[in-house]
Amino acid sequence: MPHIRSEPPKALVIHCIDPRFQKAFDEFIHEQLGLAEGEYIPLLVPGGIASVGKGISEFLPKNHKVLREQIQLALEVYQAEEPRVILINHEDCRAYLNLMKKLPSFATRGMTMLTRQVDDLKVASTLIEQITEKTSRRATFELYMARIGNTGNIAFDRIA
């Protein structure tokens, strides 16, 4: 019979809900990042962190507010001195594609979807850093892009 976990989580992981990538995300989180089920707070959102990307609060203020509040709540219950925050975006993201079609300004200055996704990883880490600093803590960040290989395999590249 399962028991409730008493230890605080080791990380907050935010990634997209795209079902094509779930198995790869799970394997990456467990095998490469070394986090078992229950050791991290998963936050699955369409487009991953697109809702807190650059300028999105102007166009989709409710989405921005909800994701920001979910992140804040997760970090408040996450009692570590130095929270580990893992952000993952992926190629061929249909949520990003949808945003770029609906909101032409979402693709600022002619950015490609990939460029926008990498930029949003950095923007999101800055926003989350501001949230953690309010609690007198400093988060450590790991930013990743999942890319689709020629054979359909998925590889994860760490973003600086």
Backbone as JSON, one array per atom type, in Angstrom:
{
  "sequence": "MPHIRSEPPKALVIHCIDPRFQKAFDEFIHEQLGLAEGEYIPLLVPGGIASVGKGISEFLPKNHKVLREQIQLALEVYQAEEPRVILINHEDCRAYLNLMKKLPSFATRGMTMLTRQVDDLKVASTLIEQITEKTSRRATFELYMARIGNTGNIAFDRIA",
  "N": [[0.84, -1.19, 0.0], [0.6, 2.22, -0.87], [2.4, 4.97, 0.64], [2.22, 8.21, 2.17], [4.44, 10.75, 1.15], [6.95, 12.08, 3.13], [9.2, 13.65, 2.96], [10.43, 16.8, 1.74], [9.97, 18.0, -1.65], [12.54, 17.67, -4.17], [12.81, 19.23, -6.39], [11.31, 21.53, -8.77], [9.61, 20.94, -11.67], [8.91, 22.06, -14.84], [7.1, 21.55, -17.73], [5.8, 20.94, -21.07], [2.44, 19.79, -21.93], [2.23, 18.11, -24.07], [1.36, 15.06, -25.42], [2.96, 13.47, -27.05], [5.52, 13.7, -26.13], [5.64, 12.89, -23.48], [6.6, 10.38, -22.45], [9.32, 10.58, -23.05], [9.97, 12.89, -21.57], [9.49, 11.92, -18.95], [11.38, 9.78, -18.79], [13.75, 11.24, -19.11], [13.69, 12.97, -16.87], [13.73, 11.1, -14.78], [15.93, 9.32, -15.35], [18.13, 10.87, -16.38], [18.15, 13.26, -14.89], [17.92, 12.29, -12.4], [15.71, 12.15, -10.67], [13.18, 10.71, -8.84], [9.73, 9.52, -8.98], [7.59, 11.56, -7.08], [9.66, 12.94, -5.95], [9.81, 15.38, -7.02], [8.04, 18.35, -7.99], [5.73, 18.26, -10.44], [4.83, 20.42, -13.02], [2.69, 20.68, -15.46], [1.98, 22.2, -18.46], [0.27, 23.61, -21.25], [2.45, 24.33, -23.85], [4.56, 24.57, -22.15], [6.55, 26.81, -20.59], [5.53, 28.98, -21.95], [3.45, 30.69, -21.21], [4.53, 32.45, -19.41], [6.31, 33.8, -20.86], [8.15, 36.35, -22.71], [6.39, 39.34, -22.89], [3.89, 38.09, -22.94], [2.03, 38.47, -20.93], [0.58, 40.7, -21.61], [-1.07, 39.88, -23.69], [-2.3, 37.47, -22.99], [-3.34, 37.7, -20.22], [-4.63, 36.27, -18.14], [-3.74, 33.6, -18.39], [-1.02, 34.02, -17.9], [-1.09, 34.99, -15.26], [-2.24, 32.81, -13.85], [-0.3, 30.73, -14.25], [1.94, 31.91, -13.1], [1.03, 32.14, -10.43], [0.73, 29.42, -9.82], [3.38, 28.56, -9.93], [4.46, 30.11, -7.89], [3.03, 29.11, -5.65], [3.92, 26.43, -5.68], [6.64, 26.82, -5.13], [6.47, 27.97, -2.62], [5.59, 25.87, -0.99], [7.7, 24.29, -1.27], [10.34, 23.76, 0.52], [13.13, 24.01, 0.44], [16.36, 25.54, 0.86], [17.72, 26.37, -1.4], [16.02, 26.25, -4.03], [15.62, 23.86, -6.67], [15.02, 24.38, -9.94], [13.62, 23.24, -12.86], [13.27, 23.73, -16.22], [11.66, 22.9, -19.2], [11.43, 23.03, -22.64], [10.18, 22.11, -25.92], [10.87, 21.02, -29.3], [8.72, 21.48, -32.18], [6.38, 22.3, -30.9], [3.05, 22.44, -30.43], [1.44, 24.18, -29.01], [2.99, 26.52, -28.85], [3.12, 27.05, -31.6], [0.42, 27.58, -32.11], [0.09, 29.9, -30.54], [1.8, 31.62, -31.94], [0.42, 31.85, -34.34], [-2.02, 33.0, -33.56], [-1.25, 35.3, -32.21], [0.49, 37.49, -33.7], [2.49, 39.22, -32.77], [3.7, 37.71, -30.86], [5.71, 36.31, -32.01], [8.13, 37.95, -31.82], [10.05, 40.43, -33.45], [10.51, 38.84, -35.74], [11.33, 36.35, -34.79], [12.15, 32.89, -34.83], [10.25, 29.94, -33.98], [11.81, 28.22, -32.4], [13.89, 29.93, -31.51], [12.37, 31.72, -30.04], [11.38, 29.99, -28.05], [13.73, 29.23, -26.67], [14.53, 31.74, -25.77], [12.34, 32.31, -24.11], [12.7, 30.4, -22.09], [14.82, 31.53, -20.69], [13.67, 33.98, -19.94], [11.59, 33.07, -18.3], [13.08, 31.85, -16.26], [14.21, 34.11, -15.07], [11.9, 35.42, -14.12], [10.97, 33.5, -12.27], [13.1, 33.46, -10.56], [12.82, 35.99, -9.39], [10.48, 35.53, -7.96], [11.35, 33.62, -6.06], [13.27, 35.09, -4.7], [11.76, 36.82, -3.19], [11.13, 35.3, -1.06], [13.43, 35.17, 0.3], [15.21, 33.29, -0.71], [17.33, 31.56, -3.04], [17.09, 30.34, -6.19], [18.26, 27.51, -8.12], [18.79, 26.96, -11.53], [17.9, 24.9, -14.29], [17.85, 24.67, -17.64], [16.3, 23.35, -20.48], [16.08, 22.16, -23.88], [14.13, 20.05, -25.73], [14.79, 18.09, -28.46], [13.89, 16.74, -31.64], [15.23, 13.95, -33.14], [16.59, 12.61, -36.26], [15.64, 10.01, -36.49], [13.4, 10.06, -34.99], [13.91, 9.87, -32.34], [14.26, 11.44, -29.12], [16.21, 14.03, -27.9], [17.81, 15.82, -25.27], [18.9, 19.05, -24.83], [20.99, 21.04, -22.91], [20.47, 24.37, -22.01], [22.39, 27.28, -21.77]],
  "CA": [[0.0, 0.0, 0.0], [1.41, 3.44, -0.94], [2.45, 5.84, 1.81], [2.44, 9.62, 1.86], [5.85, 11.12, 1.19], [7.16, 13.07, 4.18], [10.32, 14.53, 2.61], [10.07, 17.85, 0.78], [10.44, 17.71, -3.01], [13.9, 18.11, -4.5], [12.81, 20.12, -7.55], [10.09, 21.91, -9.48], [9.85, 20.67, -13.09], [7.84, 22.62, -15.68], [7.2, 21.2, -19.15], [4.57, 20.94, -21.86], [1.53, 18.65, -21.8], [2.2, 17.37, -25.34], [1.44, 13.62, -25.13], [4.02, 12.84, -27.85], [6.79, 13.84, -25.43], [5.56, 12.53, -22.06], [7.51, 9.27, -22.11], [10.69, 11.12, -23.1], [10.13, 13.76, -20.41], [9.59, 11.06, -17.76], [12.68, 9.1, -18.8], [14.8, 12.25, -18.91], [13.62, 13.41, -15.48], [14.13, 10.01, -13.88], [17.24, 8.73, -15.65], [19.2, 11.85, -16.57], [18.16, 14.24, -13.81], [18.0, 11.55, -11.14], [14.56, 12.43, -9.8], [12.15, 9.66, -8.84], [8.36, 9.99, -8.75], [7.4, 12.07, -5.73], [10.8, 13.76, -5.52], [9.72, 16.68, -7.69], [6.7, 18.88, -8.27], [5.57, 18.44, -11.89], [3.86, 21.42, -13.46], [2.51, 20.45, -16.89], [1.23, 23.32, -18.99], [0.41, 23.72, -22.7], [3.52, 25.24, -24.23], [5.57, 24.68, -21.09], [6.61, 28.11, -19.93], [5.11, 30.04, -22.88], [2.54, 31.62, -20.53], [5.29, 33.47, -18.69], [7.31, 34.31, -21.8], [8.26, 37.79, -22.93], [5.24, 40.07, -23.43], [2.65, 37.31, -22.99], [1.08, 38.99, -19.95], [-0.25, 41.7, -22.29], [-2.01, 39.25, -24.61], [-3.01, 36.42, -22.28], [-3.05, 38.0, -18.81], [-5.13, 35.23, -17.23], [-2.8, 32.47, -18.47], [0.2, 34.46, -17.23], [-1.38, 35.08, -13.82], [-2.44, 31.46, -13.31], [0.97, 30.0, -14.19], [2.77, 32.58, -12.09], [0.52, 31.76, -9.11], [1.05, 28.0, -9.61], [4.81, 28.5, -9.65], [4.66, 30.69, -6.56], [2.53, 28.14, -4.68], [4.84, 25.28, -5.66], [7.88, 27.23, -4.47], [6.19, 28.23, -1.21], [5.53, 24.6, -0.28], [9.01, 23.7, -1.5], [11.04, 24.42, 1.62], [14.6, 23.98, 0.32], [17.04, 26.84, 0.86], [18.09, 26.69, -2.78], [15.15, 25.42, -4.87], [16.09, 23.42, -7.99], [13.93, 24.61, -10.89], [13.96, 22.66, -14.16], [12.34, 24.19, -17.25], [11.9, 22.16, -20.44], [10.62, 23.29, -23.84], [10.47, 21.1, -26.94], [10.63, 21.32, -30.71], [7.43, 21.11, -32.74], [5.37, 22.53, -29.87], [1.81, 22.92, -31.06], [0.94, 25.33, -28.24], [3.75, 27.67, -29.34], [2.68, 27.3, -32.97], [-0.88, 28.2, -31.98], [0.31, 31.27, -30.06], [2.42, 32.41, -33.02], [-0.62, 32.12, -35.33], [-3.03, 33.88, -32.97], [-0.64, 36.55, -31.75], [1.68, 37.73, -34.52], [3.56, 39.87, -32.0], [4.36, 36.7, -30.04], [6.96, 36.04, -32.74], [8.73, 39.27, -31.84], [11.17, 40.71, -34.34], [10.74, 37.76, -36.68], [11.96, 35.19, -34.16], [11.62, 31.56, -35.13], [9.67, 29.33, -32.8], [12.9, 27.7, -31.57], [14.54, 31.07, -30.88], [11.43, 32.23, -29.04], [11.32, 29.03, -26.95], [14.97, 29.35, -25.89], [14.45, 33.04, -25.1], [11.35, 32.2, -23.04], [13.31, 29.66, -20.98], [15.61, 32.5, -19.93], [12.73, 34.94, -19.35], [10.9, 32.37, -17.21], [13.99, 31.67, -15.12], [14.32, 35.41, -14.41], [10.66, 35.63, -13.39], [10.92, 32.58, -11.14], [14.12, 33.94, -9.63], [12.2, 37.1, -8.66], [9.52, 34.94, -7.01], [12.08, 32.98, -4.96], [13.98, 36.12, -3.92], [10.8, 37.39, -2.23], [11.13, 34.41, 0.11], [14.83, 35.18, 0.77], [15.92, 32.1, -1.19], [17.88, 31.72, -4.38], [16.88, 29.1, -6.94], [19.2, 27.1, -9.15], [18.0, 26.69, -12.72], [18.36, 24.04, -15.37], [17.01, 24.95, -18.8], [16.52, 22.33, -21.51], [15.28, 22.07, -25.09], [14.03, 18.69, -26.26], [14.75, 18.15, -29.93], [13.54, 15.49, -32.3], [16.29, 13.49, -34.03], [16.18, 12.1, -37.57], [14.93, 8.73, -36.36], [12.26, 10.24, -34.09], [14.32, 9.86, -30.94], [14.25, 12.77, -28.51], [17.42, 14.35, -27.14], [17.66, 17.02, -24.44], [20.08, 19.91, -24.82], [20.98, 22.02, -21.84], [20.63, 25.75, -22.46], [23.25, 27.99, -20.8]],
  "C": [[0.89, 1.25, 0.0], [1.32, 4.26, 0.35], [2.66, 7.28, 1.35], [3.92, 9.94, 2.03], [6.03, 12.24, 2.21], [8.29, 14.04, 3.86], [9.85, 15.61, 1.64], [10.59, 17.49, -0.61], [11.83, 18.28, -3.24], [13.91, 19.13, -5.64], [11.39, 20.47, -7.98], [10.43, 21.74, -10.95], [8.65, 21.17, -13.89], [8.11, 22.22, -17.12], [5.82, 21.14, -19.78], [3.73, 19.68, -21.64], [1.51, 17.75, -23.03], [2.38, 15.87, -25.1], [2.53, 12.9, -25.93], [5.35, 12.82, -27.11], [6.79, 13.31, -24.0], [6.52, 11.42, -21.65], [8.95, 9.77, -22.08], [10.95, 12.04, -21.91], [10.34, 12.92, -19.15], [10.95, 10.38, -17.68], [13.82, 10.07, -18.52], [14.84, 12.68, -17.44], [14.14, 12.33, -14.54], [15.57, 9.55, -14.1], [18.37, 9.75, -15.73], [19.3, 12.85, -15.41], [18.17, 13.59, -12.43], [16.88, 11.81, -10.16], [13.53, 11.32, -9.93], [10.77, 10.29, -8.66], [8.24, 10.43, -7.29], [8.54, 12.93, -5.23], [10.79, 15.15, -6.18], [8.25, 17.06, -7.85], [6.59, 19.05, -9.77], [4.5, 19.49, -12.17], [3.77, 21.29, -14.98], [1.53, 21.48, -17.43], [1.35, 23.31, -20.52], [1.49, 24.74, -23.06], [4.59, 25.39, -23.17], [5.51, 26.04, -20.44], [6.19, 29.27, -20.84], [4.25, 31.09, -22.18], [3.26, 32.65, -19.67], [6.4, 34.04, -19.57], [7.2, 35.82, -21.97], [6.99, 38.37, -23.57], [3.92, 39.33, -23.39], [1.6, 37.83, -22.03], [0.14, 40.03, -20.56], [-1.37, 41.05, -23.11], [-2.86, 38.17, -23.95], [-2.8, 36.6, -20.78], [-3.52, 36.92, -17.83], [-4.19, 34.02, -17.22], [-1.52, 32.8, -17.69], [0.01, 34.45, -15.71], [-1.51, 33.69, -13.19], [-1.12, 30.71, -13.2], [1.9, 30.62, -13.15], [2.35, 32.18, -10.68], [0.82, 30.29, -8.81], [2.52, 27.83, -9.26], [5.08, 29.0, -8.24], [4.2, 29.72, -5.47], [3.48, 26.95, -4.55], [6.12, 25.64, -4.9], [7.67, 27.53, -2.99], [6.14, 26.93, -0.41], [6.85, 23.84, -0.4], [9.98, 24.4, -0.56], [12.57, 24.47, 1.5], [15.16, 25.4, 0.31], [17.33, 27.31, -0.55], [17.25, 25.82, -3.71], [15.78, 25.11, -6.23], [14.89, 23.53, -8.93], [14.4, 24.15, -12.27], [12.87, 23.05, -15.16], [12.69, 23.49, -18.55], [10.91, 22.62, -21.51], [10.98, 22.23, -24.87], [10.16, 21.6, -28.34], [9.22, 20.89, -31.1], [6.31, 21.24, -31.71], [4.13, 23.16, -30.5], [1.21, 24.1, -30.31], [1.68, 26.6, -28.68], [3.3, 28.05, -30.75], [1.33, 28.02, -32.96], [-0.76, 29.66, -31.52], [0.88, 32.16, -31.16], [1.4, 32.74, -34.11], [-1.62, 33.15, -34.82], [-2.48, 35.26, -32.64], [0.63, 36.82, -32.55], [2.82, 38.39, -33.76], [4.26, 38.9, -31.05], [5.68, 36.3, -30.67], [7.67, 37.37, -32.92], [9.95, 39.33, -32.74], [11.52, 39.54, -35.25], [11.42, 36.54, -36.09], [11.35, 33.9, -34.68], [11.03, 31.0, -33.85], [10.78, 28.84, -31.86], [13.61, 28.84, -30.82], [13.66, 31.63, -29.77], [11.39, 31.3, -27.82], [12.56, 29.13, -26.06], [14.96, 30.67, -25.12], [13.47, 32.97, -23.92], [11.86, 31.39, -21.86], [14.08, 30.63, -20.09], [14.72, 33.52, -19.24], [12.02, 34.31, -18.15], [11.81, 32.18, -16.01], [14.17, 32.99, -14.36], [13.08, 35.7, -13.57], [10.6, 34.76, -12.14], [11.97, 32.97, -10.1], [13.58, 35.09, -8.79], [11.22, 36.58, -7.61], [10.27, 34.35, -5.81], [12.8, 34.01, -4.09], [13.06, 36.78, -2.9], [10.73, 36.55, -0.95], [12.54, 34.27, 0.69], [15.58, 33.9, 0.41], [16.42, 32.39, -2.59], [17.8, 30.37, -5.09], [18.07, 28.8, -7.84], [18.36, 26.64, -10.34], [18.71, 25.75, -13.67], [17.37, 24.21, -16.51], [17.34, 23.96, -19.91], [15.58, 22.53, -22.7], [15.3, 20.62, -25.53], [13.93, 18.8, -27.77], [14.51, 16.75, -30.49], [14.64, 15.14, -33.29], [15.71, 12.94, -35.33], [15.37, 10.82, -37.49], [13.73, 8.83, -35.43], [12.63, 10.16, -32.62], [14.38, 11.3, -30.42], [15.49, 12.94, -27.66], [17.18, 15.67, -26.41], [18.97, 17.78, -24.42], [19.93, 20.92, -23.71], [21.26, 23.39, -22.44], [21.42, 26.5, -21.36], [22.46, 28.84, -19.85]]
}
